Amino acid sequence: MHYELYYWPEIQGRGEFVRLALEAAGAPYIDVARGSKKGQGVEAMMKLTAGGARSVKADQTRLPFAPPFLKVDEELIAQTSHILDYLAPQLKLVPRDAAGRRFTQQLQLTMADLVVEAHDTHHPIASSLYYEEQKTAARKRSKIFIAERIPKFLDYFEHVLTRNPHSHSHLVGTSLTYADLSLFQVVEGLRYAFPKSMKRGEKAWPHLVALHDHVAALPRIAAYLASPRRIAFNENGIFRRYPELER
Amino acid sequence: MHYELYYWPEIQGRGEFVRLALEAAGAPYIDVARGSKKGQGVEAMMKLTAGGARSVKADQTRLPFAPPFLKVDEELIAQTSHILDYLAPQLKLVPRDAAGRRFTQQLQLTMADLVVEAHDTHHPIASSLYYEEQKTAARKRSKIFIAERIPKFLDYFEHVLTRNPHSHSHLVGTSLTYADLSLFQVVEGLRYAFPKSMKRGEKAWPHLVALHDHVAALPRIAAYLASPRRIAFNENGIFRRYPELER
């Protein structure tokens, strides 16, 4: 069985957290909106979203608000953290005990909060406006994001790693979870967007850097990162490099 | 057994979504940070958060990033949507089938996205700055939030209500879920913050208004709303009324 993932084809974005989990597990999947066969592509994805709810014609009674979403039989499972919580037991990327599974999801949701803030550094006024139209506000927001928010979030994850009694290179328990993969992606994204600030700050987060390096070296992840399946960071995604936002 | 909820004592905020679920179910709970007994109050709450991770002294190995969180035995369960997903089966506020439970959570996470955006209308630059310091950006963000984002989200929920084959006054299945309670709260909050815009817009969302009225009339919710346990909306919360943001 192939998993069917629906997400924007030209960015890492939120879909990347799901892609990383599928790749790390070696699970077969189709990145539907990136496909060119019949029933694939962006149009096929849009038909299943209720973003333009008034005009939706699809027969499904339960449509997601927005990508990413997973299609499993006739069910559409949306919201990044929630998709990961659903997939994780099948992919063996979460502890088997209920409390461990909950804490993993809690960490993922905290990363989701960070991701919203990272996005809003370049789009503080509206996603529907161009970056150039909100540059002044973007500079202000970025300055505080770098000074206050990155340290607050990354201190927290460093704290969690330090306190994990079973392993300092995993957030939960002794084995790889989807939260570890996501934290790798968060570090990658922040390094891309704010290279100078991360270079200066990272000495405060040794376990986090070690986790990042550990994930990057996992054979399946290393193979994925070197493949054309990994979309490069770019200025349409969540993490963007605008040097003027890092002064 | 009493549930122990930890959240800021002077605002509805994100904690209100949990309070509404506990109240609707008639579940006994302690709103710990609002208490004045030993081991209660804001300080007791802060001791359990890792917000200032570097200085945390608590013995727990798994601390939340921020309130709200629930304490269940020694486990701390954080993140609003996740708390609700945990509580819902116990409170009978979610369908028993897995797909129904998933869709309910998906809707809750979509509301959480809306809540972030509603907050950022008055704090588009940083939560750590005063509103007065970011008023110009707040006006711009609010204008687009009102024109584009409120309709996009509420069209979606109206769409979900319209397409629920079992009931147009419930989001999922035939019975009350925590997502219904949360949608009530979203409507309350948006009406408080943007009364003129909601008055103009609501005719497009008849099922949503009917759901709101249905929830408000539930005996336990009506009793709660009339009690001192319901904190009034105010200008420290997520939904704030600044008339200059609604022009």
Chai-1 contact restraints between the chains, C-beta under 6 A:
chainA,res_idxA,chainB,res_idxB,connection_type,confidence,min_distance_angstrom,max_distance_angstrom,comment,restraint_id
A,A50,B,Y156,contact,1.0,0.0,6.0,A-B,restraint_1
A,A50,B,H159,contact,1.0,0.0,6.0,A-B,restraint_2
A,A53,B,D155,contact,1.0,0.0,6.0,A-B,restraint_3
A,A53,B,Y156,contact,1.0,0.0,6.0,A-B,restraint_4
A,A53,B,H159,contact,1.0,0.0,6.0,A-B,restraint_5
A,R54,B,D155,contact,1.0,0.0,6.0,A-B,restraint_6
A,T61,B,R163,contact,1.0,0.0,6.0,A-B,restraint_7
A,T61,B,P165,contact,1.0,0.0,6.0,A-B,restraint_8
A,R62,B,F103,contact,1.0,0.0,6.0,A-B,restraint_9
A,F65,B,T110,contact,1.0,0.0,6.0,A-B,restraint_10
A,F65,B,Y156,contact,1.0,0.0,6.0,A-B,restraint_11
A,E75,B,A99,contact,1.0,0.0,6.0,A-B,restraint_12
A,A78,B,Q106,contact,1.0,0.0,6.0,A-B,restraint_13
A,Q79,B,Q106,contact,1.0,0.0,6.0,A-B,restraint_14
A,Q79,B,L109,contact,1.0,0.0,6.0,A-B,restraint_15
A,H82,B,Q105,contact,1.0,0.0,6.0,A-B,restraint_16
A,H82,B,Q106,contact,1.0,0.0,6.0,A-B,restraint_17
A,H82,B,L109,contact,1.0,0.0,6.0,A-B,restraint_18
A,A99,B,E75,contact,1.0,0.0,6.0,A-B,restraint_19
A,F103,B,R62,contact,1.0,0.0,6.0,A-B,restraint_20
A,Q105,B,H82,contact,1.0,0.0,6.0,A-B,restraint_21
A,Q106,B,A78,contact,1.0,0.0,6.0,A-B,restraint_22
A,Q106,B,Q79,contact,1.0,0.0,6.0,A-B,restraint_23
A,Q106,B,H82,contact,1.0,0.0,6.0,A-B,restraint_24
A,L109,B,Q79,contact,1.0,0.0,6.0,A-B,restraint_25
A,L109,B,H82,contact,1.0,0.0,6.0,A-B,restraint_26
A,T110,B,F65,contact,1.0,0.0,6.0,A-B,restraint_27
A,V116,B,V116,contact,1.0,0.0,6.0,A-B,restraint_28
A,P124,B,P124,contact,1.0,0.0,6.0,A-B,restraint_29
A,I125,B,K140,contact,1.0,0.0,6.0,A-B,restraint_30
A,I125,B,R141,contact,1.0,0.0,6.0,A-B,restraint_31
A,A126,B,I144,contact,1.0,0.0,6.0,A-B,restraint_32
A,S128,B,E148,contact,1.0,0.0,6.0,A-B,restraint_33
A,A137,B,A137,contact,1.0,0.0,6.0,A-B,restraint_34
A,K140,B,I125,contact,1.0,0.0,6.0,A-B,restraint_35
A,R141,B,I125,contact,1.0,0.0,6.0,A-B,restraint_36
A,I144,B,A126,contact,1.0,0.0,6.0,A-B,restraint_37
A,E148,B,S128,contact,1.0,0.0,6.0,A-B,restraint_38
A,D155,B,A53,contact,1.0,0.0,6.0,A-B,restraint_39
A,D155,B,R54,contact,1.0,0.0,6.0,A-B,restraint_40
A,Y156,B,A50,contact,1.0,0.0,6.0,A-B,restraint_41
A,Y156,B,A53,contact,1.0,0.0,6.0,A-B,restraint_42
A,Y156,B,F65,contact,1.0,0.0,6.0,A-B,restraint_43
A,H159,B,A50,contact,1.0,0.0,6.0,A-B,restraint_44
A,H159,B,A53,contact,1.0,0.0,6.0,A-B,restraint_45
A,R163,B,T61,contact,1.0,0.0,6.0,A-B,restraint_46
A,P165,B,T61,contact,1.0,0.0,6.0,A-B,restraint_47
